[in-house]
Structures are given as structure tokens and as C-alpha cells.
Amino acid sequence: MLYILETTFFWFFAILGFAGLMHRIIQAIFGKLEKKKRFCVLMTVQNEEKEIEGMLRSVVWSYLNQKNGCILPEIIVIDLDSTDGTYEILQRLSEEYPFIHPITKQEYSHYLNSLVEK
């Protein structure tokens, strides 16, 4: 009786695992055929040296743990003239995560002005 129960559980989980694998393969094939939508998260920070790293890592991990974890947003962080080490932390994180883009308040102003001029 125990042998039948063990065998049943084995085959149940084997079939379940195979079905999950096939589902992921089909998703990967058809997901590449669809055009992936990109989106952007825009944040403004000022003097957030103690909190910024944890906050950004939390945003990154929340997107990675979602069902479609492969679609990560571009994260643009505008530093509003911080007087602490916030911008340096942002630059370090941007080297670790290439989708994080720190910019200064002045760079953002120049960018907005260039859009208005067009």
C-alpha cells in the first residue's frame, strides 16, 4: 500500500513538474515573438543617503519577483541637489543595475528644456 502511495506521489509531481516546464518553454517562445513593453519609473530624491539603497533594491526585487520578472522598468532617479552621499550611492547602484539612471536636477532641467524647444 505504501509503495502505491509513493509511486502515485512520484508520478503526480513528475507530471506536474513537466507541465510547468512546458508552460515556461511555451511562454518563452511566444514571449519573444511579442514585442515587450518597456516602461519607466521616475523618482525624485534629496538627502536620502540612509534610505535610497534599500528603497531601490526593494523596487528592483519587487519587479523581479512578479510573474513577468524579466520585464524590468527603466528607473530614472532625479537627485534634487542632495548635500549628502545620495548621488554617489545612485551612481554605484547604476553600475550594478544598468536600468537605473541617476541624473542631477540640472541634467533633468536641460532635458526638459530640450523637449520644449523641439
N, C-alpha and C positions, 0 to 999 in steps of 0.2 A: 504494500500500500504506500509506504514511504517512497519507494522507488518511482512509482507512478506520479506521485505528487511532485517529486524533484524533477522528473523529466518534463512534466507539464509546465512547471515554472520556467525551466530552462528554455523550452521552445517558445513559450509566451514572450519572454524577454528577448530572445534571439529575433523573433519576428518583429517585435516592437522596435528593436534597435535597427533592423534592416529597413523597416518602413520609414523611420526617422532619417536614416542616411539617404534613402532615395528621395525623400521630401527635400532635404537640403541640396542634393545634386540638381534636382529639377528647379529649385529656386535659384541656384547659382547660374544655371544655363539660361533660364528665362529672365533672370535679373540683369544679366549682362546685355541681353537684347534690348531691354527697356532703357530709355535714357534716364539716368539717375538725376534726380532733382537736387540741386545744391541750395543751401540756404545759409544765412548768416546770423550770428548772434552779435549784437553791438552792446558793449558795456562801457560805462564811464566810471573811472575810479580817481580817487585823490587821497593820498596818505593812507593807503590800505596795506602797508608793509606786513602787518601781522596776519592779515586775513586773506590776501589775494591768492596766494599759492593754494591754500585749501579750497577756496571758492572755485578757482579754475579747474583744479583736479576733480572736484565734485561734479562740475558741469561735464567734463570730459567723460568721467566714468558713468554718469547717468545716461549719456548717449551711447556709450559702448555696451551698456547692459540692457538697452532696449532691444526689441525684437530685430530691428534692422540696424544692428550696431555698426555695420560697415559704412553707413552714411553719416559722416561727421560734419557738423557745420563749420564754416569759417568763423572763428571767434576774433572779432576786432575789439581791442581794448584801448580806449582813449584815456590817456593819463592827463588829468587836468592840473598840471604843474605841481606834482607831489614834491614835498620837501624831504621825504624820507627815501628809502630804497625801493619804492614800489616799481619804478620803471626798470631798474636793474633786474628785479625778480621777473618781471614780464619778459624782458629780453632773454633771460635764461630759460624760461618756460617755452618761449618761441623756438629755441634751438632744440628742445626736447620734443615739442609738438609743432610740426610745421604748419598746422592750420590755425595757430594762434598768432595774431598780428598786432603787436603793440605799436601805437602811434602816439605822438605828443599832441597836445592841444593845437599847437601851431601847424603841424602837418595836417591835422584834420581841417583846420580853417582854410589852408591853402587848397586842399582837395575840394571843399565845398565851394570856394570861390571859383575854381576851375570849372565846376559843373554849372555855375550860374553864368559864366562867361560864354559857354557853348551855346 
